Amino acid sequence: MTNTSIQLPCAAQSVGAVNSLVTTLFQTILTAQCALSAKSDWPPDYGDEALNDGIGKYDFIVIGAGSAGSVVASRLCENAKWKVLVLEAGDDPPQESEIPGLHIYLERTRYSWDYYSEPQPHICQALKRRLCYTPRGKLIGGTGAINGMIYVKGHRQDFDDWLAAGNTQWGWADVKQFYERAVSPVGNATHPMGYVVLDANKDVGSMLLNGAIFNATAELGVPSRSAFEDGIEVGTAFLPVTNSNGRRTSTGKTYLAKVSRRPNLHVIKNAHVHKIHFDSSGKRATRVTFSLRESYELSAEVRKEVVLSAGTIDSPKLLMLSGVGPRKHLEKLDIPVVHDLPVGSNLRDHVSLMVHFKLENTSFDALEQTRHIDLLYQFLTRNNSRLVNGSSSITSFVNTKRDSDLPDMQYHYALNQQGDVESLGVYFARRDQKYTASLIRQLRKSHLISFLLLSTKPRSVGKIRLRSSDYLDHPRIFSNYLSDPEDMATILRGIRFIERLEGTKAMRELNATLFRIPLEECDEYEYRSEAYWRCYVKYFGEGGYHLTGTVKMGPSSDRGACVDPRLRLYGVENLRVADASIMPDVPHANTNAPTIMIGERGADFIKQDWKEDDQGSNESK
Ligand SMILES: Cc1cc2nc3c(=O)[nH]c(=O)nc-3n(C[C@H](O)[C@H](O)[C@H](O)COP(=O)(O)OP(=O)(O)OC[C@H]3O[C@@H](n4cnc5c(N)ncnc54)[C@H](O)[C@@H]3O)c2cc1C
């Protein structure tokens, strides 16, 4: 570019050299931006070949390339003799998925299934349309490509309870090896165990705040731990995240894309499966039909098994559309019943709540106007990992009753620097503006500490039902949050714990105090009274985004079970479900790591069950 080609409104123009340098800088930045989500990072799309040449038969068809489906497909195609097809409704992840913290911008885009619960009387009233928003990822990597990246394994007791309920081989001693198998350092070049890449989250947030939280929670009897090694337990610790060098590491990237050059693996993107077909006896799944790019109707036949990994909302939806579900419900929608099973029932989720402290403390810097620009530049050109982060660097698990070793509350913490309105963007985007204005005003005046409370073991149970027999219609999600009074009692104890935190020496030294969000709907109650907090929860409480249980696993004696402990759908020989929907109950912590474990566990069952066919290895490819 010559000097004459740029006419900037400068007092004096460049004679050429500076223009060249700036042009090089621009090009470098743009190239780095594209490299954030390069085509080569993702599996090739077999869609064009499928359209031009038709689709042959596959040994395994995996529906959904999310947290679990990507694991299952990756493990199955280790056997070079098995042809594996993955059908994923979404596309390659965009750049915002790759940068931790920007995932919130994927909500209400084509990369998210924007589900809403049916109206909830006890919760979500400050949200837009007064409805609980329930996003799910619609892209390679699934919800693991839009989540907060926190990687925790659940509590040992969660799995021992599954085992006690008759789910053989699902106790902590059984599943531990599958957690280990999933994580990167365990593998080696010839036996690629371990695809999940984890990073410590220590370099984000404020070490000053983290230190204060460790001290404050310890003052209240919550032990400080270096990590949650053997499953989570009561304590405060740093969190590992599914992140490497500042980039997200979903299973869509680490498990699936990594092996996607294997000739026996085909991945078709923008492939929305709308029916699983069975033979006349209903005992065998024979093929699946899907719409490709919203324009073509295609069908793929299966030789061995269909593995359904479409997640807690879409797996039951697809089963019901295919005739597997509660008889009465299907008959009402004129869907021929293949199997009468309690599909869609047993919906479980955590409940979340945001509470804020204002922090009038000069040890924390206010946000400099140029900080985000500086960090973005460093991130793009130096692969610097400190850009933004999707989650807090530490978490606490607390038993607010102090009556057992099991936590009933989990806390995440985030520092919102004075002036950094963006840092609360996720909550502002979901809330009605009326409920965000005071927080924005406060954030211009002081820092805030945001506490995200999660109740770890709610008792309330919801369900998912079809809205119609049209696969494009969103299902009806009856979350029933806080319908069990004990769940509200737990949240109230969780808030009292925050009040006690406020009184600790560590918090007083920070000069951090509860910030009262003006809330005219709750003004009739005395501030901080139980009635006031109940009202606060009604407005600012939300779902926990950890939906589980709608295709429940259990022994044949369990009338609520849909799949057996080897994940086979009852009544069908060759249809398994492997995703968060099979969990009999929601674990005491975030659900991504357990879902990845379920992918590993499920793939292992399949490999065992087809052992005689298990020859020919792709493992080193
Ligand atoms: C905003 C948010 C933040 C979260 N943060 C965390 C966190 O920090 N840590 C944590 O542990 N958990 C977190 N979770 C939860 C966690 O990510 C999920 O529990 C987990 O990803 C679920 O995995 P899955 O395999 O069951 O489903 P998914 O990962 O959702 O995979 C399902 C896949 O199937 C595809 N699909 C659906 N229907 C069809 C169809 N009909 N045809 C073809 N494909 C289909 C979807 O597009 C998707 O790719 C978060 C969730 C949300 C929403």
The ligand as a MOL file (V3000), in Angstrom:
LIG
                    3D

  0  0  0     0  0            999 V3000
M  V30 BEGIN CTAB
M  V30 COUNTS 53 58 0 0 0
M  V30 BEGIN ATOM
M  V30 1 C -24.2990 -22.0800 29.3220 0
M  V30 2 C -23.8600 -23.4010 29.9140 0
M  V30 3 C -22.7240 -23.4420 30.7010 0
M  V30 4 C -22.3280 -24.6610 31.2490 0
M  V30 5 N -21.1520 -24.6940 31.9350 0
M  V30 6 C -20.6840 -25.8660 32.3900 0
M  V30 7 C -19.4100 -25.9270 33.0080 0
M  V30 8 O -18.6780 -24.9480 33.1150 0
M  V30 9 N -18.9980 -27.1390 33.4730 0
M  V30 10 C -19.7700 -28.2500 33.3860 0
M  V30 11 O -19.3600 -29.3060 33.8720 0
M  V30 12 N -20.9640 -28.2340 32.7550 0
M  V30 13 C -21.4220 -27.0640 32.2300 0
M  V30 14 N -22.5920 -27.0450 31.5420 0
M  V30 15 C -23.3060 -28.3280 31.3090 0
M  V30 16 C -22.5570 -29.2800 30.3560 0
M  V30 17 O -21.8890 -28.5760 29.3400 0
M  V30 18 C -23.5370 -30.3080 29.7810 0
M  V30 19 O -24.0460 -31.0660 30.8630 0
M  V30 20 C -22.9110 -31.2890 28.7820 0
M  V30 21 O -22.2370 -30.6040 27.7660 0
M  V30 22 C -24.0220 -32.1710 28.1760 0
M  V30 23 O -23.4570 -33.0270 27.2080 0
M  V30 24 P -24.3480 -33.9910 26.3000 0
M  V30 25 O -23.4090 -34.8220 25.5250 0
M  V30 26 O -25.3600 -34.6430 27.1350 0
M  V30 27 O -25.1590 -33.0130 25.3310 0
M  V30 28 P -24.6120 -31.9290 24.3120 0
M  V30 29 O -23.1920 -31.5920 24.6060 0
M  V30 30 O -25.6060 -30.8340 24.3310 0
M  V30 31 O -24.6270 -32.6750 22.9110 0
M  V30 32 C -25.7740 -32.9330 22.1720 0
M  V30 33 C -25.4400 -32.7460 20.6910 0
M  V30 34 O -26.4640 -33.3360 19.9150 0
M  V30 35 C -26.8230 -32.4580 18.8700 0
M  V30 36 N -28.2200 -32.7450 18.5290 0
M  V30 37 C -29.3210 -32.5230 19.2660 0
M  V30 38 N -30.4230 -32.9600 18.6340 0
M  V30 39 C -30.0000 -33.4720 17.4640 0
M  V30 40 C -30.6800 -34.0800 16.3750 0
M  V30 41 N -32.0120 -34.2600 16.3800 0
M  V30 42 N -29.9570 -34.4760 15.2910 0
M  V30 43 C -28.6020 -34.3170 15.2850 0
M  V30 44 N -27.9130 -33.7520 16.2950 0
M  V30 45 C -28.6060 -33.3370 17.3840 0
M  V30 46 C -26.6290 -31.0780 19.4510 0
M  V30 47 O -26.5140 -30.0960 18.4570 0
M  V30 48 C -25.3660 -31.2770 20.2790 0
M  V30 49 O -24.2010 -31.0600 19.5300 0
M  V30 50 C -23.0650 -25.8410 31.0150 0
M  V30 51 C -24.2200 -25.7850 30.2300 0
M  V30 52 C -24.6230 -24.5860 29.6790 0
M  V30 53 C -25.8520 -24.5460 28.8350 0
M  V30 END ATOM
M  V30 BEGIN BOND
M  V30 1 1 1 2
M  V30 2 1 2 3
M  V30 3 2 2 52
M  V30 4 2 3 4
M  V30 5 1 4 5
M  V30 6 1 4 50
M  V30 7 2 5 6
M  V30 8 1 6 7
M  V30 9 1 6 13
M  V30 10 2 7 8
M  V30 11 1 7 9
M  V30 12 1 9 10
M  V30 13 2 10 11
M  V30 14 1 10 12
M  V30 15 2 12 13
M  V30 16 1 13 14
M  V30 17 1 14 15
M  V30 18 1 14 50
M  V30 19 1 15 16
M  V30 20 1 16 17
M  V30 21 1 16 18
M  V30 22 1 18 19
M  V30 23 1 18 20
M  V30 24 1 20 21
M  V30 25 1 20 22
M  V30 26 1 22 23
M  V30 27 1 23 24
M  V30 28 2 24 25
M  V30 29 1 24 26
M  V30 30 1 24 27
M  V30 31 1 27 28
M  V30 32 2 28 29
M  V30 33 1 28 30
M  V30 34 1 28 31
M  V30 35 1 31 32
M  V30 36 1 32 33
M  V30 37 1 33 34
M  V30 38 1 33 48
M  V30 39 1 34 35
M  V30 40 1 35 36
M  V30 41 1 35 46
M  V30 42 1 36 37
M  V30 43 1 36 45
M  V30 44 2 37 38
M  V30 45 1 38 39
M  V30 46 1 39 40
M  V30 47 2 39 45
M  V30 48 1 40 41
M  V30 49 2 40 42
M  V30 50 1 42 43
M  V30 51 2 43 44
M  V30 52 1 44 45
M  V30 53 1 46 47
M  V30 54 1 46 48
M  V30 55 1 48 49
M  V30 56 2 50 51
M  V30 57 1 51 52
M  V30 58 1 52 53
M  V30 END BOND
M  V30 END CTAB
M  END
